[in-house]
Amino acid sequence: MRIENPRLDIASRERMDKARLFRLCVDPRSNKLILDKGMNLPGRGIYLARSLEAIEMAIKKHRFDRYGGLSDELLAELKEELRHD
């Protein structure tokens, strides 16, 4: 099966369709990692599968460390987005 817009999930390191992923990027003003809901903010984004398991795996594997870590606010926002899926 061919993936239309392949992106690498930072938790599993698996290539997935962009539609199945969150896009996160570093906000140039605050230098904090933020959720890019429109998937169009400037900069190199990182992609994370839209699941609680992927979030937990990425935290456990310290995948957010190089981007300044995962704030409590961003974690809450990701979980809220999952509730709406």
C-alpha positions as CSV (number, residue, x, y, z in Angstrom):
1,M,0.0,0.0,0.0
2,R,1.4,3.4,-1.0
3,I,1.3,6.2,1.5
4,E,0.2,9.5,0.0
5,N,2.0,12.0,2.2
6,P,4.5,10.0,4.2
7,R,6.0,11.5,7.4
8,L,8.0,9.9,10.1
9,D,6.3,9.3,13.4
10,I,8.9,10.3,16.1
11,A,7.6,7.7,18.6
12,S,7.6,4.6,16.5
13,R,9.9,5.8,13.7
14,E,7.3,4.4,11.2
15,R,6.3,6.2,8.0
16,M,2.6,7.2,8.1
17,D,0.2,9.3,6.1
18,K,0.3,12.9,7.2
19,A,-3.4,12.8,8.0
20,R,-2.8,10.2,10.8
21,L,-0.3,12.4,12.6
22,F,0.0,15.5,14.8
23,R,2.4,18.2,13.5
24,L,4.5,19.9,16.2
25,C,6.9,22.7,15.7
26,V,9.0,25.2,17.7
27,D,7.3,28.6,18.0
28,P,9.9,31.1,16.9
29,R,8.6,33.7,19.5
30,S,8.5,31.5,22.6
31,N,11.0,28.8,21.5
32,K,8.5,26.3,22.8
33,L,7.1,23.2,21.1
34,I,3.5,23.9,19.9
35,L,0.8,22.0,18.1
36,D,0.4,23.1,14.5
37,K,-3.3,22.4,13.9
38,G,-3.2,23.9,10.3
39,M,0.0,22.0,9.5
40,N,1.4,25.2,7.9
41,L,3.5,27.0,10.4
42,P,7.1,27.8,9.3
43,G,10.0,25.6,10.2
44,R,10.7,22.0,10.3
45,G,7.9,20.1,11.9
46,I,8.0,16.9,13.8
47,Y,5.2,14.4,13.5
48,L,3.6,12.2,16.1
49,A,0.9,9.5,15.6
50,R,-2.5,10.6,16.8
51,S,-2.7,8.2,19.8
52,L,-2.1,8.2,23.5
53,E,0.2,5.3,23.1
54,A,2.4,7.2,20.7
55,I,2.5,10.2,23.0
56,E,3.5,8.0,26.0
57,M,6.2,6.2,23.9
58,A,7.7,9.5,22.7
59,I,7.9,10.7,26.2
60,K,9.4,7.5,27.5
61,K,12.0,7.5,24.6
62,H,12.8,11.2,25.3
63,R,11.9,12.2,21.7
64,F,10.8,15.7,22.7
65,D,14.1,16.6,24.6
66,R,15.9,18.1,21.7
67,Y,12.9,20.4,21.1
68,G,12.8,21.8,24.6
69,G,10.6,19.1,26.1
70,L,6.9,18.5,26.1
71,S,5.1,21.1,28.3
72,D,2.1,20.2,30.4
73,E,0.0,22.6,28.3
74,L,0.9,20.9,25.1
75,L,0.3,17.5,26.6
76,A,-3.1,18.6,27.7
77,E,-3.8,20.0,24.2
78,L,-2.8,16.8,22.5
79,K,-5.0,14.7,24.8
80,E,-7.9,17.1,24.1
81,E,-7.4,16.7,20.4
82,L,-7.5,12.9,20.8
83,R,-10.9,13.2,22.6
84,H,-12.3,15.0,19.5
85,D,-11.1,12.4,17.0
